[in-house]
Amino acid sequence: MPIQLKAGKWKKVGYWYGISPRTLRITVTTNQQCKWRRKTVWATTGSGSFVGQKDVKLWNSWVDVKSPVDTSCTTQFV
């Protein structure tokens, strides 16, 4: 199911709380550069930008995505 992203707004797209880390693949439907950030309760533990697709390691954290235009994204654990 696609997640709708509004232009310029951070949106939580996935999370993982467990004993071992997992990799979340994020795919956006725009060819513009998007930003991502991995967060825990206390701090941001990673961030960057990507075009099209990004794999992010999660362990007791979540990931937010921000797009410069209205678009949608899908996520899956790999």
C-alpha positions as CSV (number, residue, x, y, z in Angstrom):
1,M,0.0,0.0,0.0
2,P,1.5,3.3,-1.0
3,I,2.3,6.0,1.5
4,Q,1.4,9.6,0.4
5,L,4.1,12.2,0.9
6,K,3.3,15.9,1.0
7,A,5.8,18.3,-0.4
8,G,8.3,19.6,2.2
9,K,6.8,17.5,5.1
10,W,8.5,14.7,7.0
11,K,6.5,11.5,7.1
12,K,7.2,8.3,9.1
13,V,7.4,5.5,6.5
14,G,8.7,2.6,8.6
15,Y,9.9,1.3,12.0
16,W,11.5,-1.7,13.6
17,Y,11.7,-2.6,17.3
18,G,13.2,-6.0,17.9
19,I,16.3,-8.0,19.0
20,S,18.1,-7.9,15.7
21,P,18.4,-5.1,13.0
22,R,16.4,-5.3,9.7
23,T,16.8,-3.5,6.4
24,L,13.9,-1.4,5.1
25,R,13.8,-0.6,1.3
26,I,12.1,2.7,0.5
27,T,11.0,3.4,-3.1
28,V,9.6,6.8,-4.1
29,T,7.7,7.5,-7.3
30,T,9.5,10.7,-8.2
31,N,12.9,11.3,-9.8
32,Q,13.6,14.2,-7.6
33,Q,16.0,14.0,-4.7
34,C,14.3,13.1,-1.4
35,K,15.7,13.2,2.2
36,W,15.6,10.5,4.8
37,R,16.4,10.4,8.5
38,R,16.6,7.5,11.0
39,K,15.5,8.4,14.5
40,T,15.3,6.9,18.0
41,V,13.5,8.3,21.0
42,W,16.5,10.4,21.9
43,A,18.2,11.4,18.7
44,T,18.6,11.3,14.9
45,T,21.0,8.4,14.2
46,G,21.4,8.7,10.5
47,S,20.3,10.9,7.6
48,G,21.0,11.7,3.9
49,S,19.4,12.0,0.5
50,F,18.5,9.7,-2.3
51,V,16.8,9.4,-5.7
52,G,14.4,6.6,-6.4
53,Q,15.3,4.0,-3.8
54,K,17.1,3.7,-0.5
55,D,17.9,0.8,1.9
56,V,18.0,1.8,5.6
57,K,19.1,-0.4,8.5
58,L,16.6,-0.2,11.4
59,W,17.1,-1.4,15.0
60,N,14.8,0.1,17.6
61,S,14.2,3.1,15.5
62,W,12.1,4.5,12.7
63,V,12.7,6.3,9.4
64,D,11.1,9.5,8.0
65,V,11.2,10.7,4.4
66,K,10.7,14.2,3.0
67,S,10.1,14.9,-0.7
68,P,10.3,18.3,-2.5
69,V,7.0,17.4,-4.4
70,D,3.8,15.6,-3.6
71,T,4.5,11.9,-4.4
72,S,4.0,8.5,-2.9
73,C,6.4,5.8,-1.7
74,T,6.4,2.1,-0.8
75,T,8.4,0.2,1.7
76,Q,9.4,-3.4,2.3
77,F,11.8,-5.3,4.5
78,V,14.6,-7.1,2.6
